[in-house]
Amino acid sequence: MPTLRINGEPRDVPVPLALDALLDHLGRDPGQPGVAVAVGDRVVPRSRWAETTVDDGDRVEIITASQGG
């Protein structure tokens, strides 16, 4: 199975896969507020997640905002 680097960790993921589908595959809600996704060194706007695909060897960073103090 092809491998992506997600938050620095290698993960076997069926690709090509749109970013919203990738989040769903990882058990994350793509509609959750406070989530940002970058592919390579580029942050992808949420409005483009459904049309932006990842493929074997891509680096993906998924960042979730949290509050605290």
PDB file of N, H, CA, C and O in Angstrom:
ATOM      1  N   MET A   1       0.849  -1.174   0.000  1.00  0.00           N
ATOM      2  CA  MET A   1       0.000   0.000   0.000  1.00  0.00           C
ATOM      3  C   MET A   1       0.900   1.244   0.000  1.00  0.00           C
ATOM      4  O   MET A   1       1.939   1.257   0.660  1.00  0.00           O
ATOM      5  N   PRO A   2       0.507   2.272  -0.728  1.00  0.00           N
ATOM      6  CA  PRO A   2       1.305   3.496  -0.772  1.00  0.00           C
ATOM      7  C   PRO A   2       1.415   4.151   0.610  1.00  0.00           C
ATOM      8  O   PRO A   2       0.570   3.948   1.482  1.00  0.00           O
ATOM      9  N   THR A   3       2.461   4.928   0.781  1.00  0.00           N
ATOM     10  H   THR A   3       3.148   5.093   0.072  1.00  0.00           H
ATOM     11  CA  THR A   3       2.734   5.547   2.071  1.00  0.00           C
ATOM     12  C   THR A   3       2.724   7.069   1.962  1.00  0.00           C
ATOM     13  O   THR A   3       3.289   7.639   1.029  1.00  0.00           O
ATOM     14  N   LEU A   4       2.081   7.710   2.918  1.00  0.00           N
ATOM     15  H   LEU A   4       1.622   7.247   3.676  1.00  0.00           H
ATOM     16  CA  LEU A   4       2.133   9.153   3.097  1.00  0.00           C
ATOM     17  C   LEU A   4       2.864   9.416   4.403  1.00  0.00           C
ATOM     18  O   LEU A   4       2.892   8.555   5.282  1.00  0.00           O
ATOM     19  N   ARG A   5       3.452  10.594   4.539  1.00  0.00           N
ATOM     20  H   ARG A   5       3.429  11.294   3.825  1.00  0.00           H
ATOM     21  CA  ARG A   5       3.972  11.025   5.831  1.00  0.00           C
ATOM     22  C   ARG A   5       2.939  11.980   6.397  1.00  0.00           C
ATOM     23  O   ARG A   5       2.728  13.069   5.863  1.00  0.00           O
ATOM     24  N   ILE A   6       2.302  11.570   7.472  1.00  0.00           N
ATOM     25  H   ILE A   6       2.473  10.685   7.906  1.00  0.00           H
ATOM     26  CA  ILE A   6       1.272  12.383   8.103  1.00  0.00           C
ATOM     27  C   ILE A   6       1.781  12.807   9.471  1.00  0.00           C
ATOM     28  O   ILE A   6       2.019  11.977  10.348  1.00  0.00           O
ATOM     29  N   ASN A   7       1.942  14.101   9.636  1.00  0.00           N
ATOM     30  H   ASN A   7       1.748  14.775   8.924  1.00  0.00           H
ATOM     31  CA  ASN A   7       2.509  14.661  10.868  1.00  0.00           C
ATOM     32  C   ASN A   7       3.825  13.977  11.218  1.00  0.00           C
ATOM     33  O   ASN A   7       4.098  13.678  12.380  1.00  0.00           O
ATOM     34  N   GLY A   8       4.638  13.736  10.182  1.00  0.00           N
ATOM     35  H   GLY A   8       4.416  13.979   9.238  1.00  0.00           H
ATOM     36  CA  GLY A   8       5.969  13.179  10.363  1.00  0.00           C
ATOM     37  C   GLY A   8       6.039  11.671  10.460  1.00  0.00           C
ATOM     38  O   GLY A   8       7.137  11.114  10.479  1.00  0.00           O
ATOM     39  N   GLU A   9       4.914  10.993  10.521  1.00  0.00           N
ATOM     40  H   GLU A   9       4.022  11.446  10.505  1.00  0.00           H
ATOM     41  CA  GLU A   9       4.875   9.543  10.665  1.00  0.00           C
ATOM     42  C   GLU A   9       4.447   8.883   9.355  1.00  0.00           C
ATOM     43  O   GLU A   9       3.490   9.336   8.727  1.00  0.00           O
ATOM     44  N   PRO A  10       5.137   7.822   8.933  1.00  0.00           N
ATOM     45  CA  PRO A  10       4.684   7.118   7.731  1.00  0.00           C
ATOM     46  C   PRO A  10       3.368   6.394   7.997  1.00  0.00           C
ATOM     47  O   PRO A  10       3.214   5.738   9.027  1.00  0.00           O
ATOM     48  N   ARG A  11       2.425   6.512   7.073  1.00  0.00           N
ATOM     49  H   ARG A  11       2.550   7.045   6.236  1.00  0.00           H
ATOM     50  CA  ARG A  11       1.114   5.860   7.201  1.00  0.00           C
ATOM     51  C   ARG A  11       0.760   5.238   5.874  1.00  0.00           C
ATOM     52  O   ARG A  11       0.920   5.861   4.825  1.00  0.00           O
ATOM     53  N   ASP A  12       0.272   3.992   5.916  1.00  0.00           N
ATOM     54  H   ASP A  12       0.141   3.486   6.768  1.00  0.00           H
ATOM     55  CA  ASP A  12      -0.224   3.333   4.716  1.00  0.00           C
ATOM     56  C   ASP A  12      -1.656   3.781   4.489  1.00  0.00           C
ATOM     57  O   ASP A  12      -2.533   3.559   5.323  1.00  0.00           O
ATOM     58  N   VAL A  13      -1.877   4.415   3.346  1.00  0.00           N
ATOM     59  H   VAL A  13      -1.165   4.596   2.668  1.00  0.00           H
ATOM     60  CA  VAL A  13      -3.183   5.004   3.034  1.00  0.00           C
ATOM     61  C   VAL A  13      -3.496   4.708   1.572  1.00  0.00           C
ATOM     62  O   VAL A  13      -2.611   4.818   0.723  1.00  0.00           O
ATOM     63  N   PRO A  14      -4.740   4.334   1.259  1.00  0.00           N
ATOM     64  CA  PRO A  14      -5.098   4.133  -0.147  1.00  0.00           C
ATOM     65  C   PRO A  14      -5.098   5.491  -0.868  1.00  0.00           C
ATOM     66  O   PRO A  14      -5.825   6.403  -0.474  1.00  0.00           O
ATOM     67  N   VAL A  15      -4.296   5.620  -1.905  1.00  0.00           N
ATOM     68  H   VAL A  15      -3.705   4.880  -2.225  1.00  0.00           H
ATOM     69  CA  VAL A  15      -4.210   6.876  -2.646  1.00  0.00           C
ATOM     70  C   VAL A  15      -4.419   6.608  -4.134  1.00  0.00           C
ATOM     71  O   VAL A  15      -4.266   5.464  -4.561  1.00  0.00           O
ATOM     72  N   PRO A  16      -4.761   7.607  -4.937  1.00  0.00           N
ATOM     73  CA  PRO A  16      -4.961   8.993  -4.552  1.00  0.00           C
ATOM     74  C   PRO A  16      -6.230   9.163  -3.735  1.00  0.00           C
ATOM     75  O   PRO A  16      -7.188   8.402  -3.867  1.00  0.00           O
ATOM     76  N   LEU A  17      -6.211  10.179  -2.890  1.00  0.00           N
ATOM     77  H   LEU A  17      -5.433  10.798  -2.782  1.00  0.00           H
ATOM     78  CA  LEU A  17      -7.312  10.416  -1.962  1.00  0.00           C
ATOM     79  C   LEU A  17      -7.439  11.923  -1.746  1.00  0.00           C
ATOM     80  O   LEU A  17      -6.438  12.608  -1.535  1.00  0.00           O
ATOM     81  N   ALA A  18      -8.671  12.439  -1.798  1.00  0.00           N
ATOM     82  H   ALA A  18      -9.484  11.883  -1.970  1.00  0.00           H
ATOM     83  CA  ALA A  18      -8.898  13.862  -1.520  1.00  0.00           C
ATOM     84  C   ALA A  18      -8.666  14.115  -0.036  1.00  0.00           C
ATOM     85  O   ALA A  18      -8.814  13.212   0.788  1.00  0.00           O
ATOM     86  N   LEU A  19      -8.303  15.340   0.295  1.00  0.00           N
ATOM     87  H   LEU A  19      -8.182  16.073  -0.374  1.00  0.00           H
ATOM     88  CA  LEU A  19      -7.994  15.658   1.697  1.00  0.00           C
ATOM     89  C   LEU A  19      -9.165  15.407   2.637  1.00  0.00           C
ATOM     90  O   LEU A  19      -8.966  14.903   3.742  1.00  0.00           O
ATOM     91  N   ASP A  20     -10.386  15.750   2.219  1.00  0.00           N
ATOM     92  H   ASP A  20     -10.547  16.160   1.321  1.00  0.00           H
ATOM     93  CA  ASP A  20     -11.520  15.492   3.115  1.00  0.00           C
ATOM     94  C   ASP A  20     -11.718  13.998   3.326  1.00  0.00           C
ATOM     95  O   ASP A  20     -12.076  13.569   4.424  1.00  0.00           O
ATOM     96  N   ALA A  21     -11.488  13.202   2.288  1.00  0.00           N
ATOM     97  H   ALA A  21     -11.197  13.550   1.397  1.00  0.00           H
ATOM     98  CA  ALA A  21     -11.589  11.746   2.405  1.00  0.00           C
ATOM     99  C   ALA A  21     -10.447  11.187   3.261  1.00  0.00           C
ATOM    100  O   ALA A  21     -10.637  10.215   3.992  1.00  0.00           O
ATOM    101  N   LEU A  22      -9.272  11.795   3.172  1.00  0.00           N
ATOM    102  H   LEU A  22      -9.117  12.584   2.578  1.00  0.00           H
ATOM    103  CA  LEU A  22      -8.142  11.377   3.999  1.00  0.00           C
ATOM    104  C   LEU A  22      -8.461  11.595   5.475  1.00  0.00           C
ATOM    105  O   LEU A  22      -8.224  10.712   6.299  1.00  0.00           O
ATOM    106  N   LEU A  23      -8.995  12.762   5.811  1.00  0.00           N
ATOM    107  H   LEU A  23      -9.187  13.479   5.141  1.00  0.00           H
ATOM    108  CA  LEU A  23      -9.362  13.014   7.207  1.00  0.00           C
ATOM    109  C   LEU A  23     -10.383  11.991   7.681  1.00  0.00           C
ATOM    110  O   LEU A  23     -10.267  11.453   8.782  1.00  0.00           O
ATOM    111  N   ASP A  24     -11.375  11.725   6.855  1.00  0.00           N
ATOM    112  H   ASP A  24     -11.469  12.162   5.960  1.00  0.00           H
ATOM    113  CA  ASP A  24     -12.387  10.730   7.202  1.00  0.00           C
ATOM    114  C   ASP A  24     -11.746   9.358   7.396  1.00  0.00           C
ATOM    115  O   ASP A  24     -12.079   8.650   8.347  1.00  0.00           O
ATOM    116  N   HIS A  25     -10.828   8.975   6.503  1.00  0.00           N
ATOM    117  H   HIS A  25     -10.558   9.550   5.731  1.00  0.00           H
ATOM    118  CA  HIS A  25     -10.121   7.692   6.599  1.00  0.00           C
ATOM    119  C   HIS A  25      -9.345   7.592   7.919  1.00  0.00           C
ATOM    120  O   HIS A  25      -9.220   6.512   8.495  1.00  0.00           O
ATOM    121  N   LEU A  26      -8.835   8.719   8.382  1.00  0.00           N
ATOM    122  H   LEU A  26      -8.936   9.597   7.914  1.00  0.00           H
ATOM    123  CA  LEU A  26      -8.061   8.746   9.625  1.00  0.00           C
ATOM    124  C   LEU A  26      -8.945   8.865  10.861  1.00  0.00           C
ATOM    125  O   LEU A  26      -8.443   8.943  11.983  1.00  0.00           O
ATOM    126  N   GLY A  27     -10.282   8.881  10.652  1.00  0.00           N
ATOM    127  H   GLY A  27     -10.690   8.819   9.741  1.00  0.00           H
ATOM    128  CA  GLY A  27     -11.196   8.964  11.776  1.00  0.00           C
ATOM    129  C   GLY A  27     -11.391  10.381  12.294  1.00  0.00           C
ATOM    130  O   GLY A  27     -11.843  10.582  13.421  1.00  0.00           O
ATOM    131  N   ARG A  28     -11.049  11.360  11.467  1.00  0.00           N
ATOM    132  H   ARG A  28     -10.681  11.197  10.552  1.00  0.00           H
ATOM    133  CA  ARG A  28     -11.204  12.771  11.834  1.00  0.00           C
ATOM    134  C   ARG A  28     -12.391  13.342  11.079  1.00  0.00           C
ATOM    135  O   ARG A  28     -12.626  12.980   9.926  1.00  0.00           O
ATOM    136  N   ASP A  29     -13.130  14.217  11.708  1.00  0.00           N
ATOM    137  H   ASP A  29     -12.940  14.511  12.644  1.00  0.00           H
ATOM    138  CA  ASP A  29     -14.283  14.850  11.076  1.00  0.00           C
ATOM    139  C   ASP A  29     -13.797  16.020  10.226  1.00  0.00           C
ATOM    140  O   ASP A  29     -13.303  17.006  10.773  1.00  0.00           O
ATOM    141  N   PRO A  30     -13.926  15.933   8.883  1.00  0.00           N
ATOM    142  CA  PRO A  30     -13.451  17.032   8.037  1.00  0.00           C
ATOM    143  C   PRO A  30     -14.230  18.328   8.247  1.00  0.00           C
ATOM    144  O   PRO A  30     -13.768  19.392   7.834  1.00  0.00           O
ATOM    145  N   GLY A  31     -15.387  18.263   8.873  1.00  0.00           N
ATOM    146  H   GLY A  31     -15.763  17.399   9.209  1.00  0.00           H
ATOM    147  CA  GLY A  31     -16.166  19.456   9.145  1.00  0.00           C
ATOM    148  C   GLY A  31     -15.839  20.114  10.476  1.00  0.00           C
ATOM    149  O   GLY A  31     -16.372  21.178  10.793  1.00  0.00           O
ATOM    150  N   GLN A  32     -14.969  19.489  11.253  1.00  0.00           N
ATOM    151  H   GLN A  32     -14.537  18.625  10.995  1.00  0.00           H
ATOM    152  CA  GLN A  32     -14.609  20.018  12.571  1.00  0.00           C
ATOM    153  C   GLN A  32     -13.915  21.376  12.420  1.00  0.00           C
ATOM    154  O   GLN A  32     -12.975  21.504  11.635  1.00  0.00           O
ATOM    155  N   PRO A  33     -14.370  22.382  13.161  1.00  0.00           N
ATOM    156  CA  PRO A  33     -13.698  23.675  13.093  1.00  0.00           C
ATOM    157  C   PRO A  33     -12.316  23.603  13.739  1.00  0.00           C
ATOM    158  O   PRO A  33     -12.051  22.741  14.578  1.00  0.00           O
ATOM    159  N   GLY A  34     -11.452  24.514  13.338  1.00  0.00           N
ATOM    160  H   GLY A  34     -11.667  25.214  12.658  1.00  0.00           H
ATOM    161  CA  GLY A  34     -10.125  24.603  13.945  1.00  0.00           C
ATOM    162  C   GLY A  34      -9.117  23.620  13.404  1.00  0.00           C
ATOM    163  O   GLY A  34      -8.093  23.378  14.043  1.00  0.00           O
ATOM    164  N   VAL A  35      -9.378  23.038  12.230  1.00  0.00           N
ATOM    165  H   VAL A  35     -10.210  23.235  11.710  1.00  0.00           H
ATOM    166  CA  VAL A  35      -8.446  22.093  11.616  1.00  0.00           C
ATOM    167  C   VAL A  35      -7.830  22.750  10.387  1.00  0.00           C
ATOM    168  O   VAL A  35      -8.529  23.356   9.576  1.00  0.00           O
ATOM    169  N   ALA A  36      -6.520  22.623  10.262  1.00  0.00           N
ATOM    170  H   ALA A  36      -5.951  22.130  10.921  1.00  0.00           H
ATOM    171  CA  ALA A  36      -5.804  23.100   9.078  1.00  0.00           C
ATOM    172  C   ALA A  36      -5.010  21.936   8.506  1.00  0.00           C
ATOM    173  O   ALA A  36      -4.532  21.078   9.247  1.00  0.00           O
ATOM    174  N   VAL A  37      -4.871  21.910   7.179  1.00  0.00           N
ATOM    175  H   VAL A  37      -5.259  22.608   6.577  1.00  0.00           H
ATOM    176  CA  VAL A  37      -4.128  20.838   6.519  1.00  0.00           C
ATOM    177  C   VAL A  37      -3.135  21.459   5.537  1.00  0.00           C
ATOM    178  O   VAL A  37      -3.477  22.359   4.771  1.00  0.00           O
ATOM    179  N   ALA A  38      -1.915  20.965   5.577  1.00  0.00           N
ATOM    180  H   ALA A  38      -1.638  20.233   6.199  1.00  0.00           H
ATOM    181  CA  ALA A  38      -0.891  21.387   4.629  1.00  0.00           C
ATOM    182  C   ALA A  38      -0.392  20.158   3.882  1.00  0.00           C
ATOM    183  O   ALA A  38      -0.226  19.090   4.470  1.00  0.00           O
ATOM    184  N   VAL A  39      -0.158  20.314   2.599  1.00  0.00           N
ATOM    185  H   VAL A  39      -0.293  21.182   2.121  1.00  0.00           H
ATOM    186  CA  VAL A  39       0.448  19.271   1.774  1.00  0.00           C
ATOM    187  C   VAL A  39       1.773  19.836   1.288  1.00  0.00           C
ATOM    188  O   VAL A  39       1.823  20.896   0.663  1.00  0.00           O
ATOM    189  N   GLY A  40       2.850  19.106   1.589  1.00  0.00           N
ATOM    190  H   GLY A  40       2.809  18.245   2.097  1.00  0.00           H
ATOM    191  CA  GLY A  40       4.167  19.673   1.324  1.00  0.00           C
ATOM    192  C   GLY A  40       4.331  20.881   2.231  1.00  0.00           C
ATOM    193  O   GLY A  40       4.170  20.775   3.447  1.00  0.00           O
ATOM    194  N   ASP A  41       4.647  22.011   1.653  1.00  0.00           N
ATOM    195  H   ASP A  41       4.778  22.096   0.666  1.00  0.00           H
ATOM    196  CA  ASP A  41       4.812  23.235   2.434  1.00  0.00           C
ATOM    197  C   ASP A  41       3.671  24.220   2.203  1.00  0.00           C
ATOM    198  O   ASP A  41       3.814  25.411   2.479  1.00  0.00           O
ATOM    199  N   ARG A  42       2.545  23.730   1.699  1.00  0.00           N
ATOM    200  H   ARG A  42       2.429  22.762   1.475  1.00  0.00           H
ATOM    201  CA  ARG A  42       1.452  24.619   1.314  1.00  0.00           C
ATOM    202  C   ARG A  42       0.194  24.298   2.105  1.00  0.00           C
ATOM    203  O   ARG A  42      -0.293  23.167   2.078  1.00  0.00           O
ATOM    204  N   VAL A  43      -0.328  25.290   2.807  1.00  0.00           N
ATOM    205  H   VAL A  43       0.067  26.208   2.829  1.00  0.00           H
ATOM    206  CA  VAL A  43      -1.604  25.130   3.506  1.00  0.00           C
ATOM    207  C   VAL A  43      -2.707  25.133   2.453  1.00  0.00           C
ATOM    208  O   VAL A  43      -2.739  25.991   1.571  1.00  0.00           O
ATOM    209  N   VAL A  44      -3.602  24.166   2.557  1.00  0.00           N
ATOM    210  H   VAL A  44      -3.576  23.468   3.273  1.00  0.00           H
ATOM    211  CA  VAL A  44      -4.705  24.045   1.606  1.00  0.00           C
ATOM    212  C   VAL A  44      -5.969  24.605   2.258  1.00  0.00           C
ATOM    213  O   VAL A  44      -6.373  24.132   3.321  1.00  0.00           O
ATOM    214  N   PRO A  45      -6.602  25.611   1.635  1.00  0.00           N
ATOM    215  CA  PRO A  45      -7.838  26.138   2.206  1.00  0.00           C
ATOM    216  C   PRO A  45      -8.906  25.051   2.301  1.00  0.00           C
ATOM    217  O   PRO A  45      -9.014  24.197   1.421  1.00  0.00           O
ATOM    218  N   ARG A  46      -9.678  25.090   3.356  1.00  0.00           N
ATOM    219  H   ARG A  46      -9.591  25.783   4.071  1.00  0.00           H
ATOM    220  CA  ARG A  46     -10.736  24.097   3.577  1.00  0.00           C
ATOM    221  C   ARG A  46     -11.646  23.984   2.346  1.00  0.00           C
ATOM    222  O   ARG A  46     -12.108  22.892   2.017  1.00  0.00           O
ATOM    223  N   SER A  47     -11.903  25.094   1.674  1.00  0.00           N
ATOM    224  H   SER A  47     -11.528  25.982   1.941  1.00  0.00           H
ATOM    225  CA  SER A  47     -12.780  25.091   0.504  1.00  0.00           C
ATOM    226  C   SER A  47     -12.216  24.266  -0.656  1.00  0.00           C
ATOM    227  O   SER A  47     -12.935  23.974  -1.612  1.00  0.00           O
ATOM    228  N   ARG A  48     -10.928  23.886  -0.578  1.00  0.00           N
ATOM    229  H   ARG A  48     -10.345  24.123   0.199  1.00  0.00           H
ATOM    230  CA  ARG A  48     -10.306  23.103  -1.648  1.00  0.00           C
ATOM    231  C   ARG A  48      -9.977  21.673  -1.233  1.00  0.00           C
ATOM    232  O   ARG A  48      -9.372  20.937  -2.013  1.00  0.00           O
ATOM    233  N   TRP A  49     -10.361  21.259  -0.021  1.00  0.00           N
ATOM    234  H   TRP A  49     -10.853  21.856   0.613  1.00  0.00           H
ATOM    235  CA  TRP A  49     -10.031  19.914   0.452  1.00  0.00           C
ATOM    236  C   TRP A  49     -10.623  18.832  -0.444  1.00  0.00           C
ATOM    237  O   TRP A  49      -9.961  17.827  -0.703  1.00  0.00           O
ATOM    238  N   ALA A  50     -11.844  19.012  -0.920  1.00  0.00           N
ATOM    239  H   ALA A  50     -12.381  19.828  -0.709  1.00  0.00           H
ATOM    240  CA  ALA A  50     -12.501  17.977  -1.729  1.00  0.00           C
ATOM    241  C   ALA A  50     -11.851  17.816  -3.096  1.00  0.00           C
ATOM    242  O   ALA A  50     -11.972  16.758  -3.713  1.00  0.00           O
ATOM    243  N   GLU A  51     -11.171  18.835  -3.574  1.00  0.00           N
ATOM    244  H   GLU A  51     -11.072  19.695  -3.072  1.00  0.00           H
ATOM    245  CA  GLU A  51     -10.561  18.776  -4.908  1.00  0.00           C
ATOM    246  C   GLU A  51      -9.049  18.604  -4.870  1.00  0.00           C
ATOM    247  O   GLU A  51      -8.420  18.452  -5.917  1.00  0.00           O
ATOM    248  N   THR A  52      -8.460  18.626  -3.683  1.00  0.00           N
ATOM    249  H   THR A  52      -8.971  18.750  -2.833  1.00  0.00           H
ATOM    250  CA  THR A  52      -7.014  18.467  -3.540  1.00  0.00           C
ATOM    251  C   THR A  52      -6.711  17.038  -3.126  1.00  0.00           C
ATOM    252  O   THR A  52      -7.144  16.580  -2.069  1.00  0.00           O
ATOM    253  N   THR A  53      -5.959  16.334  -3.972  1.00  0.00           N
ATOM    254  H   THR A  53      -5.607  16.706  -4.831  1.00  0.00           H
ATOM    255  CA  THR A  53      -5.641  14.938  -3.673  1.00  0.00           C
ATOM    256  C   THR A  53      -4.190  14.785  -3.231  1.00  0.00           C
ATOM    257  O   THR A  53      -3.317  15.575  -3.590  1.00  0.00           O
ATOM    258  N   VAL A  54      -3.970  13.750  -2.448  1.00  0.00           N
ATOM    259  H   VAL A  54      -4.679  13.108  -2.156  1.00  0.00           H
ATOM    260  CA  VAL A  54      -2.622  13.375  -2.038  1.00  0.00           C
ATOM    261  C   VAL A  54      -2.294  12.047  -2.693  1.00  0.00           C
ATOM    262  O   VAL A  54      -3.177  11.254  -3.020  1.00  0.00           O
ATOM    263  N   ASP A  55      -1.000  11.826  -2.875  1.00  0.00           N
ATOM    264  H   ASP A  55      -0.282  12.470  -2.609  1.00  0.00           H
ATOM    265  CA  ASP A  55      -0.558  10.604  -3.536  1.00  0.00           C
ATOM    266  C   ASP A  55       0.670  10.068  -2.822  1.00  0.00           C
ATOM    267  O   ASP A  55       1.202  10.704  -1.912  1.00  0.00           O
ATOM    268  N   ASP A  56       1.110   8.900  -3.240  1.00  0.00           N
ATOM    269  H   ASP A  56       0.678   8.384  -3.979  1.00  0.00           H
ATOM    270  CA  ASP A  56       2.239   8.205  -2.628  1.00  0.00           C
ATOM    271  C   ASP A  56       3.423   9.152  -2.436  1.00  0.00           C
ATOM    272  O   ASP A  56       3.839   9.837  -3.371  1.00  0.00           O
ATOM    273  N   GLY A  57       3.957   9.183  -1.226  1.00  0.00           N
ATOM    274  H   GLY A  57       3.619   8.627  -0.467  1.00  0.00           H
ATOM    275  CA  GLY A  57       5.137   9.973  -0.916  1.00  0.00           C
ATOM    276  C   GLY A  57       4.865  11.395  -0.465  1.00  0.00           C
ATOM    277  O   GLY A  57       5.795  12.089  -0.054  1.00  0.00           O
ATOM    278  N   ASP A  58       3.609  11.858  -0.527  1.00  0.00           N
ATOM    279  H   ASP A  58       2.853  11.295  -0.860  1.00  0.00           H
ATOM    280  CA  ASP A  58       3.304  13.223  -0.101  1.00  0.00           C
ATOM    281  C   ASP A  58       3.479  13.375   1.407  1.00  0.00           C
ATOM    282  O   ASP A  58       3.313  12.426   2.173  1.00  0.00           O
ATOM    283  N   ARG A  59       3.820  14.601   1.808  1.00  0.00           N
ATOM    284  H   ARG A  59       3.955  15.372   1.186  1.00  0.00           H
ATOM    285  CA  ARG A  59       3.905  14.957   3.231  1.00  0.00           C
ATOM    286  C   ARG A  59       2.672  15.770   3.588  1.00  0.00           C
ATOM    287  O   ARG A  59       2.381  16.778   2.944  1.00  0.00           O
ATOM    288  N   VAL A  60       1.955  15.340   4.604  1.00  0.00           N
ATOM    289  H   VAL A  60       2.192  14.521   5.127  1.00  0.00           H
ATOM    290  CA  VAL A  60       0.727  15.998   5.035  1.00  0.00           C
ATOM    291  C   VAL A  60       0.861  16.358   6.513  1.00  0.00           C
ATOM    292  O   VAL A  60       1.265  15.535   7.335  1.00  0.00           O
ATOM    293  N   GLU A  61       0.517  17.594   6.829  1.00  0.00           N
ATOM    294  H   GLU A  61       0.189  18.263   6.161  1.00  0.00           H
ATOM    295  CA  GLU A  61       0.464  18.034   8.225  1.00  0.00           C
ATOM    296  C   GLU A  61      -0.977  18.380   8.543  1.00  0.00           C
ATOM    297  O   GLU A  61      -1.605  19.159   7.826  1.00  0.00           O
ATOM    298  N   ILE A  62      -1.500  17.808   9.607  1.00  0.00           N
ATOM    299  H   ILE A  62      -0.990  17.175  10.189  1.00  0.00           H
ATOM    300  CA  ILE A  62      -2.850  18.089  10.074  1.00  0.00           C
ATOM    301  C   ILE A  62      -2.725  18.740  11.439  1.00  0.00           C
ATOM    302  O   ILE A  62      -2.199  18.150  12.383  1.00  0.00           O
ATOM    303  N   ILE A  63      -3.217  19.961  11.525  1.00  0.00           N
ATOM    304  H   ILE A  63      -3.644  20.440  10.758  1.00  0.00           H
ATOM    305  CA  ILE A  63      -3.079  20.738  12.756  1.00  0.00           C
ATOM    306  C   ILE A  63      -4.448  21.054  13.299  1.00  0.00           C
ATOM    307  O   ILE A  63      -5.321  21.522  12.567  1.00  0.00           O
ATOM    308  N   THR A  64      -4.643  20.802  14.582  1.00  0.00           N
ATOM    309  H   THR A  64      -3.934  20.422  15.176  1.00  0.00           H
ATOM    310  CA  THR A  64      -5.917  21.103  15.230  1.00  0.00           C
ATOM    311  C   THR A  64      -5.671  22.150  16.297  1.00  0.00           C
ATOM    312  O   THR A  64      -4.839  21.974  17.188  1.00  0.00           O
ATOM    313  N   ALA A  65      -6.414  23.248  16.189  1.00  0.00           N
ATOM    314  H   ALA A  65      -7.089  23.391  15.465  1.00  0.00           H
ATOM    315  CA  ALA A  65      -6.295  24.316  17.190  1.00  0.00           C
ATOM    316  C   ALA A  65      -6.921  23.819  18.499  1.00  0.00           C
ATOM    317  O   ALA A  65      -7.909  23.085  18.498  1.00  0.00           O
ATOM    318  N   SER A  66      -6.325  24.234  19.590  1.00  0.00           N
ATOM    319  H   SER A  66      -5.523  24.830  19.590  1.00  0.00           H
ATOM    320  CA  SER A  66      -6.899  23.901  20.888  1.00  0.00           C
ATOM    321  C   SER A  66      -6.788  25.130  21.770  1.00  0.00           C
ATOM    322  O   SER A  66      -5.931  25.990  21.562  1.00  0.00           O
ATOM    323  N   GLN A  67      -7.643  25.197  22.729  1.00  0.00           N
ATOM    324  H   GLN A  67      -8.339  24.498  22.898  1.00  0.00           H
ATOM    325  CA  GLN A  67      -7.573  26.319  23.637  1.00  0.00           C
ATOM    326  C   GLN A  67      -7.221  25.819  25.018  1.00  0.00           C
ATOM    327  O   GLN A  67      -7.481  24.667  25.365  1.00  0.00           O
ATOM    328  N   GLY A  68      -6.657  26.654  25.760  1.00  0.00           N
ATOM    329  H   GLY A  68      -6.446  27.590  25.478  1.00  0.00           H
ATOM    330  CA  GLY A  68      -6.244  26.299  27.107  1.00  0.00           C
ATOM    331  C   GLY A  68      -5.525  27.486  27.718  1.00  0.00           C
ATOM    332  O   GLY A  68      -5.462  28.569  27.136  1.00  0.00           O
ATOM    333  N   GLY A  69      -5.009  27.265  28.853  1.00  0.00           N
ATOM    334  H   GLY A  69      -5.060  26.385  29.325  1.00  0.00           H
ATOM    335  CA  GLY A  69      -4.362  28.415  29.443  1.00  0.00           C
ATOM    336  C   GLY A  69      -3.476  28.097  30.557  1.00  0.00           C
ATOM    337  O   GLY A  69      -2.869  28.996  31.139  1.00  0.00           O
TER     338      GLY A  69
END
